[in-house]
Amino acid sequence: MQFHRKDLTDNELVSIYKGILLPRMIEEKMLVLLRQGKISKWFSGIGQEAIAVGATMAMQQNEWIMPLHRNLGVFTSRKMPLSKLFMQWQGNKEGYSKGRERSFHFGSKEHYVCGMISHLGPQMAIADGVALAYKLRNDEKASLVFTGDGGTSEGDFHEALNIAAVWDLPVIFIIENNGYGLSTPTSEQYRCKNLVDKAIGYGIEGIQIDGNNILSVYDTIKGVRDYCIKNQKPYLIECMTFRMRGHEEASGVKYVPPEMFEQWGKRDPVKNYEDYLISESVLTASQLENIKAETKSYIETELKIGSQAGPMEVNTEEELNDVYAERKDTGYLILDKSLQVPASQIQQPVSSIRHPEASEKRFIDGIKEALHQSMIKHPNLIIMGQDIAEYGGAFKITEGFVKEFGKARIRNTPICESAVVGAALGLSLEGYKAIMEMQFADFATVGFNQIINNLAKIYYRWGQNADVVVRMPTGGGVGAGPFHSQSNEAWFTHTPGLKVVYPSTPADAKGLLIAAINDPNPVLYFEHKALYRSVSGPVPEEYYEVEIGKARLVTSGDDISIITYGAGVHWAMDYAKNHPDISIHILDLRTLLPLDYDAIKEAVAATGKVLLLHEDTLIGGIGGEIAAWIAENCFDQLDAPVMRCASLDTPIPFNMELEKNFMAYSRLDEYVQKLIGY
Ligand SMILES: Cc1ncc(C[n+]2csc(CCOP(=O)(O)OP(=O)(O)O)c2C)c(N)n1
C-alpha cells in the first residue's frame, strides 16, 4: 500500500493514527463484550475504519455527517465520550437516545452527527437538506453522507444524488464498497463496472479510491470538500474496501470465499498505516505500543464509567411527552391589528368570529394567504414542490411567489418525493422551516418512508425536531380516479410523532396552515381539492392561527351528532339544511392527530346519538378509532350504537357515477335515518 503524506506533519500523521486505532480497539473490546452478552447487536466496521475516520477528520467539526451502521470512526473522530456511547449501545437511559434506539441509530446536534434509520438510503437526502441550508446562507461548508454498496440500489440513492446535482448542493456522497450487502455480493447488486460510474449519469464528478488507505481517504476528501464548497456542487466517492467480519456478529461469513479474507487481510488499514509510520520513522515500535497502551487504558476507564449506569427507570409520562417537540413561542391568534390574544384565552373558535376586516374568500385563497404571510413572517421558510415556482403549482396556489420571494425559497423539485421530504428534514437540522407541496396527497406513498420513519420519529429518538409541513391536496368528487383522489389521512394518524390537520373552511384553512408552519413538529396538512374553489367564507386579513388539536362546533342540535371533518362538514351542513325537521349537532374535528376528546365528549353528550362521517373508506378509517374511544369513555351517554358512514371499501373509481356511489355522502341519509329510528 502506497502512502503519500504530502504536507502532513509528523504530529498530524500520529493524530491520524490515534484516530484510526481507537475504533479498531473499541471494536475488539466490543466483540468480547458481545460474547459476554453485555451488548446485543454489533455491526463490525473492522477493516473499513480508514473511511469513516479519514472522512470525518477531513471535514470541519461543525459540518454535518450522516453515518451508517459501520461508521464507529465517525463517532469517535467527533470525540463523543466513549462512556456515553457505551451506554447508548447498552440501551441505557444515559445514552444518546435515552434507551430508545439501538447501536448507531441516533444523532447528536452537539457533534453535528445525524444518525441513521434502519432503512439506510434515507440518510442521503438529509445531507441534501443540510447542504441546501449551507448554500442558502452562503456558508463555506459541505455535508457528508455514507452509503454501502447495497444502499446504492435503493431509490433514495438515486433521488438524493439527483437533487444534489440539480440544485448544485455541496454534498459529499461516500460509497463504502465492501463487497457485500448482508450476503449479497456486488455482482448481484449492480451491473455497472464501478459504482462511481453512476456519477456520470447525474452529471456530477466522481472518483474511486482505495478505502483502506487512510491518507488517501483523508487527502481526497479534503480536496473534494474544497471542490464542493468552491464550485457549489456535489461529488461521489467510491471507497474500495472489504468487510472483514459478518454482516453483524450473529450472521457469520460462510458465504464469503476464505481467500478474500486472506487477500484483504494483507490490506488491513491499521496495520499498513502502522508499518508506514515505522518505515518513515514517524513512530518507533515502542512509541506505537505506548499509544496502544494509552488507548486501551482510555477504553477501559470509559467502559467502567459506562457500566455504572443504573437500571432503566421507565417513566410513561416522559415517554409520551418526548414524542413531540414543545413549541417555544407563545402562539398567537391575531384578531385585530391592535389586539394580540394568546391562543389559550380565546374562547370562541376564530373561524366563527365575524372579524370586521374579514373578507369573503375561497378555500384556496385561505391557503395561499397563509403561505404568503408565513413567507414574510419567517425568512427561514422554504417551500419545495413540483412545478411550484414559475408555473405556480398544479393548483396555482403559489402563483406569483417566485417573483416575490425568489427561486431560492420557492423551489421547483424533480419528481423525487422521498428525497424532498428528506431534504426538508435536513433543513430542520440547520434551523430552517420547510413546506413540501405533494402535488397530490396520493404521491405521499413515494415519500412515505421519510415521513413515517424519519420525520415522525426523529424527535423521540434523539431530540432533533422536524420542522416540516407536508401539504396534501386530497380527496375525490373531482372524477380523477384511484391515484388522484384518495383519502389517505388515516395512514398518518396511526403514526405517533406526526400531527394531522384537515380544515373545512377558508378561515380554518388559513389559520391551521399558519399554526402548522409555526409548529416545530411535522404536520400533514390535508387540503381537500374539491373545496378549493367551491367553498367561500369570511377570512380575516390578519396573520392568525387556529389552534391545532381544537375541534369546531359547527351547529348545535338535539337529535343526533355528526362528527366529521373536511368535505364531510359540508355534507353534514347540506344535509341539515335539507332536513330542517332534524336537529343536528355538527362537530368539525379540524385536527385528526391529536384529536379533541373534550369536544367529542360534548358532541356525544349533546344528543346521545353519534354518527361518524368521513370520505375515507370504512375499515381502518379514523371513524373507527373515535367510535372505540366513545364506547370506552362515553358509554353511559349513548342512546344508540355509534355509527360510521364512510366511503366504500374499494379504491376510488374514475367514472363520476361510480365515484358518487363510492362516496360516503350517498349513504348519509340511510345512516341518519337508522340512527334517528334507533
Ligand atoms: C430498506 C432496507 N432493506 C433491507 C434492510 C436489511 N439490511 C440491513 S443492512 C443490509 C445490507 C446493507 O448493505 P450495504 O449497503 O452494502 O452496507 P454494509 O452493511 O455492507 O455496510 C440489509 C440488506 C434494511 N435495513 N433496510
Ligand as a Chemical Component Dictionary entry (heavy atoms), coordinates in Angstrom:
data_LIG
# 
_chem_comp.id                   LIG 
_chem_comp.type                 NON-POLYMER 
_chem_comp.pdbx_formal_charge   1 
_chem_comp.three_letter_code    LIG 
# 
loop_
_chem_comp_atom.comp_id 
_chem_comp_atom.atom_id 
_chem_comp_atom.alt_atom_id 
_chem_comp_atom.type_symbol 
_chem_comp_atom.charge 
_chem_comp_atom.model_Cartn_x 
_chem_comp_atom.model_Cartn_y 
_chem_comp_atom.model_Cartn_z 
_chem_comp_atom.pdbx_ordinal 
LIG C1  C1  C 0 -34.748 -0.822 3.218 1  
LIG C2  C2  C 0 -33.961 -1.898 3.856 2  
LIG N1  N1  N 0 -33.887 -3.120 3.278 3  
LIG C3  C3  C 0 -33.176 -4.108 3.867 4  
LIG C4  C4  C 0 -32.523 -3.894 5.036 5  
LIG C5  C5  C 0 -31.765 -5.028 5.721 6  
LIG N2  N2  N 1 -30.328 -4.728 5.659 7  
LIG C6  C6  C 0 -29.695 -4.107 6.643 8  
LIG S1  S1  S 0 -28.109 -3.775 6.287 9  
LIG C7  C7  C 0 -28.241 -4.565 4.817 10 
LIG C8  C8  C 0 -27.065 -4.649 3.904 11 
LIG C9  C9  C 0 -26.594 -3.314 3.511 12 
LIG O1  O1  O 0 -25.546 -3.455 2.635 13 
LIG P1  P1  P 0 -24.619 -2.255 2.259 14 
LIG O2  O2  O 0 -25.435 -1.075 1.896 15 
LIG O3  O3  O 0 -23.651 -2.711 1.257 16 
LIG O4  O4  O 0 -23.880 -1.878 3.617 17 
LIG P2  P2  P 0 -22.961 -2.781 4.529 18 
LIG O5  O5  O 0 -23.839 -3.471 5.519 19 
LIG O6  O6  O 0 -22.249 -3.721 3.633 20 
LIG O7  O7  O 0 -22.045 -1.844 5.193 21 
LIG C10 C10 C 0 -29.517 -5.035 4.612 22 
LIG C11 C11 C 0 -29.963 -5.776 3.419 23 
LIG C12 C12 C 0 -32.647 -2.623 5.610 24 
LIG N3  N3  N 0 -32.071 -2.340 6.761 25 
LIG N4  N4  N 0 -33.347 -1.658 5.005 26 
# 
loop_
_chem_comp_bond.comp_id 
_chem_comp_bond.atom_id_1 
_chem_comp_bond.atom_id_2 
_chem_comp_bond.value_order 
_chem_comp_bond.pdbx_ordinal 
LIG C1  C2  SING 1  
LIG C2  N1  SING 2  
LIG C2  N4  DOUB 3  
LIG N1  C3  DOUB 4  
LIG C3  C4  SING 5  
LIG C4  C5  SING 6  
LIG C4  C12 DOUB 7  
LIG C5  N2  SING 8  
LIG N2  C6  DOUB 9  
LIG N2  C10 SING 10 
LIG C6  S1  SING 11 
LIG S1  C7  SING 12 
LIG C7  C8  SING 13 
LIG C7  C10 DOUB 14 
LIG C8  C9  SING 15 
LIG C9  O1  SING 16 
LIG O1  P1  SING 17 
LIG P1  O2  DOUB 18 
LIG P1  O3  SING 19 
LIG P1  O4  SING 20 
LIG O4  P2  SING 21 
LIG P2  O5  DOUB 22 
LIG P2  O6  SING 23 
LIG P2  O7  SING 24 
LIG C10 C11 SING 25 
LIG C12 N3  SING 26 
LIG C12 N4  SING 27 
# 
